[in-house]
Amino acid sequence: MNIAVIPARGGSKRIPRKNIKSFLGKPIISYSINTALQSGLFDEIIVSTDDAEIAEIAIKYGASVPFIRPQKLSDDYTGTNEVVAHAIKETVNEGIKDCKICCIYATAPFLQPSFLKQGLQTLIKKECHFSFSATSFSFPIQRAIKLSEGGGVSPFCPESIAKRSQDLAEAFHDAGQYYWGTASAFEKGELFSRKSVANVIPRYYVQDIDTEEDWKMAEYMYKVLLAAGKIE
C-alpha cells in the first residue's frame, strides 16, 4: 500500500496563504495533488492541514482530508517528519505499518510523475529508509562569500576560495519536492543520513518558493518548461 501525504498548513508567513495561492491560474497545491494522481502510484492521497479553506480546495482537486491537523503541529517549528508521522497514526492501521509513504510538498509545481516513480523504485531496490529528489548547486559552494555589516566580504571556506571550480567537489541540495519512506522510517528515522538515497534531477526542475521573487521566478520557469514540452 502506498500513501501520499501533502503537508499544507494555513499559517505561512513569508507568502501569506502560500499553499493555496494562485500559481498560473490554479492553487499551487493542485499541482502536487494532480502529479500524485497522474503517477498512479497511490492508494490514497492525504492532505494534512489545519485550515478549512485548504481542506476544501484539496478535496476539490482529488485529495482526501480525513482529519484536521492539531494546532500544536501547525506552527513554524514543527518538522516534516512529525507531520507525516501524525498523518500515519491517524490513517494507517497497525497491520500495515510498513506501507510506503511519500511526503509531497504543497508548493512543488515542477514535480513530475516520473520523479515519483523513480523515487519509489530507489526505495525498493536500495532498501533504504528514505528516497528523495536532489539537484546540484550551479556554483561551487566552497567558494561562497559572506557580506559583513561594514560592507566588506569574507569567504566561508578560505582554504577553497582560490581553487579552480573543476578542482572542487560537486555539491547537491534537497530539491524540496518529495520524500519516500516507510511508515516506520517517518516515525523514527533521520531524513538525511547514510540510510537515505538522493535521486538527482535537472536543476531546471527545481525552484525554492519562499519569497515573492521566488514565486515569480517559478512561474517564469514553468511557462518555459510547458512551452518546451518538459511538463508531463
N, C-alpha and C positions, 0 to 999 in steps of 0.2 A: 504494500500500500504506500502510495506517495501523496504527501500533503504539502501544499504551498501555504506559507504564512507571510502575509504582507503587513508589516507594522505601519500604522498611519495615525499618529496622534493628532489632535486638533490644535495643540498649542505651540506650533512652530514660531520662533521669534524673528529670525533674520528676514524670512519671507513669510509674512502672515498668510495663514491658510494654505501653506505651500503644497500640501498633499492633494488638494483638490483645485488648485489654481489652474486656470485655462492655459494649456500648452498647445498652441496652434489650433485652437478651437475646441479642445476636449480637456476634461480634467486630467491632470498628469497621471493620477493613479490608474486611469483607464488603460493606459499603455501597458503597465505592468500586468494588469488583470488579463488583457487581451493576449499578451505574449504567453502567459501561463496557459490560457485556454488553447491557443494555437499549437502549443507544443504537444498537446495530447498526453502529457505525462502524469497528470494529477487526478486522483480520485476526488479531491476536494481542494478548493482554493479559498482560504480563510483570510479575511482582513481583520486584524486586531486593532481596534480603535476605541477611544474614549468619547467619541464625538458622534452625535446623532446624524448630522448632515453628511459626514464622511461615510457612515454606515449606509445611509440611503443611496448615495452615489455608487458605492461599492456593489451593492445588491443590483442596482440598475444595470451595471456593466458585467454582471455574471458571477460575482464572488458571493460567498456566504459570510454572514456576521453572526455566528452562533452565540456570542457573548459580548458584553461591553467591558472593555479593559478597565480595571480599577485605577483610580487617580494616583495611587502610590507607585504605579508602574507607568505613569504618563508624564513624568517630569523631565527636566533637561539632563538628568544624570543617570537615568535607567539605561542599561546596556541592551544591545540587540539580543544577546543570549537569554537574558532574563525575560524579555517579552515573548520570545519564541517558546521558552520553557513553560511559561504560563499558558500559552495557547495550547501546547501539547497536553498539559494537565487538564485543561478544560474540555478537550475534544477527543483525545486518543485513549482508547481503552487499555487497561493494564496488559491484556493479552497480546497487543500489537505494539509494544513499547519500542521495538526495533524497526518500526516502519521508517521510511526515508522521508526526511523533512527538507524543504527548500525555503529558506527565508529570501524573499524578493523585496527589494526596496521599492517604495511607492513612487519615488522620483527617479526611475530608470528607463526613460523612453528609448534608449539605444539598445536595451537588452533584446536579444534575438532568440527565437525558439531553438535554433541550432546551438546557441551557447548553453542553454539549459540542458539540452541533450548531451552535450559534451561533458558538462559538469557531472551529470548522473553517471555516465559511462566511467568517468575517472573515479568517482566514489566507489563504484562496484569493483572495477579492475584493480585499483590500487589498495582496496580495503583500508582506506584512510578514515580519519574521523571527520574531516571536512574537505570539501572541494569547492573552490570559489574562483571568480574571474579576477584577473590581474592584467596590468599592462605595464609597459616600460616607461620610464621617465624620458622626456625628449632631450634633456640636458643632464650632464654628469652631476649628480647630487654632491659629489666630493668637492666640486668647485663652486658650491653655493656661497654667497656672501650675506652678511647681515649689516643693516644700516644702524648707525648709532644716533642718539638724540642730537648730538652736536653736528651731524651731517657727514661724518666720516664713514668708512666701510672697513670691515674686517672679515676674513674668511672663516667659515665654520670648521674647515679642515685645513689648517695652514700647511700641513705636510703634502697636500694634494693640489693646492691651488695652481701651482706652476706646471703640473704634469699635463701631457697631451691627453685629449679625450679618449683616444684609442688605447691608452695605457691604463685606463681606469675601468674597474668592473662595472658592467651594466647593472642598473638598479631598477627595481619594479615596485609598483604600489597596487593596493587593493583597488579594483575598478568600481566598487560600490554598487554592484548590481544584484548578485545572488550568492547564496551560501548553502550548499547541500551538506547535509549531515544526518546521522541517525538521531532518533529522539534522545537516546542516552547521551550522545555527544553534546547536544544542545543543553542538556541538563547539568552536565558535569565538565565538559571539555573546554579547552582553550582554543579559540578560533585560529590564532596564528602560532603554530608550533610545528615541530618536526612531523607531527601526525596529520598535517594538512597539506593539500596539494593545490597549487595555483594553476589555473588554465589561462594561458596568455592569449589575449585578444588584441586586435589592432588599436592603436591609440585613437583613431578617428571614430571609434565607437564609445569613447569614454569622455565624460564631462561631469565633474562635480557640480552640483547645483545648490549652492549655499547662499548666493547673493543675487541681486537683481542683474548684475553684469553677467554672472554665470548663466542665468536664465536666458538672457538674450543670445549669448554665445551658443547655448544648447539648441535654441530654435533655429539659428542660422545653420548650424551643423546638420540638424535633422532635415532641413529643406534640401540641402546639398546631397545628403545620402539618399533621400527619397527620389530626387531627380536622377541620381546615378543608378537607381535600381538596387541599392545596397540594403534596403529595408525589407525584411521578409513579410 
